[in-house]
Amino acid sequence: MLINRFEIILLLLATINANAQEISPKIPFSDNLLQKAESGDPQAQAEISRAYLSGINVKIDENNGFKWAKKSAEKGNPFGQLCLGNCYLEGKGVDKNPGMAFEYYKRSDDQGYLDATYNLGLYTENGHFEKKGINNALPYYEKCVQEGDFVTAKYLGDLFSIGNKVTKDIPRAINYYNQVTDKQNLDTKRGLEYLYKNGFVTTNYVSEAIKTYKKTAEENYAYAANRLGDIYFEGIGIEKDLLKAFDMYLNAADIGDMYAENTIGWLYYQGIAPNSDKSNDPRKPKLRKHDFRKAFEWTLKSAEKGFKDAQYNVAIFYWKGEGTDVDLERAKFWMNKAANQDYPEAKKYLKWITANQNLDKILDGWFSSGEQTKKDSANKPERNR
């Protein structure tokens, strides 16, 4: 079944309405809306079509959905044209007809209806229309971006930075990323950071990223604090600063962020966390050597919140007796927790633990190298599953 962004919103609304059923009975339409539709109001007709097609406060009725969409579309309403295009594309209340779907999407698009423009791009890229493929879809996506669609801009940035379906074009990717405003989609900075770290970006955009993250981190936005910590930790566009990185991870952990808690656990394990016992300011002390006890405590906090990477790491702590007593039952308990969330290594090691085999040789040096834990610890694409 094909679902566009418009329909996803409708499904969410339908879920909310379903949960509220005990409080307020379902009312198909207000008398006022129905009267408007029956008297020929094309917007009201489109609203009723949407309700029937998506089951909003009424049982899904594709035939009625198609009927009202057609009435609205014939009067030139762009929303009605979008609904009718969806009917023809998916065969709702009428036989499937991609050609007619394209025609009505195009009519809606010509009136500046952005969801129709996006559908033209999406379904052209996916091969539903006569002209197929990403190259034919790009003009529609470009139009969405020009109208301020930051989701599509992010998609195109990813597309051209990776070279998936299109020829890799880093300057073009950067251009798309830069069209996504910071407050609309902070995750876009990940794409820019990746390009910078791999030598594709020479401009100092990082200072702007830091400003953005600092502002949101001050507003207790845990994701921003984590990303700012990553920038300081990896030295993305700036000099590495472990103390500032640790400080930002602590800020995120203070809010209860499980990713930051796991990262702090890894820092204590690797011996690159501050030594809070030797300073009046626990956030800016000298670095300490490996502290397995604190590593275990922080990782356990994250595991208890449900982070599968941390659950796996806690199991290893219990298995090896680092930072806590050896406890094979607890090791198995936490390994099961991680495995139930489809953590690959947990599934693999759980089989051996269940079979009571000796994992000492297998796990020897696993933590001492730090590679696996580092990979799976912080809130970063290369570290998380």
Secondary structure, DSSP 8 states (H G I E B T S, - for coil): ----HHHHHHHHHHHHHHHTTTTS---S--HHHHHHHHTT-HHHHHHHHHHHHHTSSS---HHHHHHHHHHHHHTT-HHHHHHHHHHHHHTSSS---HHHHHHHHHHHHHTT-HHHHHHHHHHHHTT-SSS-SHHHHHHHHHHHHHTT-HHHHHHHHHHHHHTSSS---HHHHHHHHHTS-TTT-TTHHHHHHHHHHTT---S-THHHHHHHHHHHHHTT-HHHHHHHHHHHHHTSSS---HHHHHHHHHHHHHTT-HHHHHHHHHHHHHT-SB-GGG-SSTTS--B-S--HHHHHHHHHHHHHTT-HHHHHHHHHHHHHTSSS---HHHHHHHHHHHHTTT-HHHHHHHHHHHTT---HHHHTTHHHH-HHHHHHHSSSTTT--
